[in-house]
């Protein structure tokens, strides 16, 4: 399965935040959209960074509640691993596991076109296994 198929099923909407947005407002975005990470972008198309719930928790631990008034750019990860719509999900599983990331923005050319989470990857694996199981059952039932 390719990433484009996941995006077809879940949609390509990506919640983004400007680098100057304060972290308190970022928390509101995460809660409002029920998501675990936000792509940081000055224009909704180019990626400047990414901020996850994990990034926020660690930063709050280090800097305290005063951090909430700081801009997102202060805590965002700037080394963002991405994938392309034509990439295979299997490769994404390896990247997410090896680099311990739970969200990968999907980029076509230089433009943000979606985001894939570990949940999306797990859901696709379960779907593939269910399809294989159905095919095996059909094969076995048809053979007898």
C-alpha positions, 0 to 999 in steps of 0.5 A, a space after each residue: 500500500 502507498 501513502 496516497 491510498 492512506 490519504 485518500 481514505 483519511 483525507 489530506 487536511 493538515 493542521 498547521 501553525 505559524 512559527 510565531 503562534 504561542 504554545 498556549 494557542 498550539 495546545 488549543 489547536 491540538 485539543 480542538 482537532 484531537 491530534 497529537 502533532 502540528 506541522 509548523 508552517 509560515 504559509 500552510 505549504 512549506 514546512 518549517 518544523 513540527 511540534 508533537 505533544 511529546 515535544 510540549 511535555 518535555 519543554 514544559 518540564 525543562 522550562 515551566 509554565 512560562 513557556 506557554 507564552 513562548 512561540 512555537 518556534 522555540 520548541 519545534 523540531 526543525 529536522 522533519 522527516 517526511 514522506 511522499 505520496 508514492 512511498 510504500 507504507 512498509 518503508 514508513 513503518 521502518 522510519 517511524 520505528 527507527 527514528 521514534 516519530 509518530 507523525 510524518 508530513 507528506 510532501 509532494 515536490 516542496 509542498 505539504 499535501 498531508 500527514 500520516 500518523 502511526 495510527 494510520 500506519 497501524 490501521 493500514 497494516 490491519 486492513 492489509 492483514 484482513 484482506 489477506 485473510 479473506 483471500 486465504 479463506 476464499 481460496 481454501 473454501 473454493 479448493 474443497 
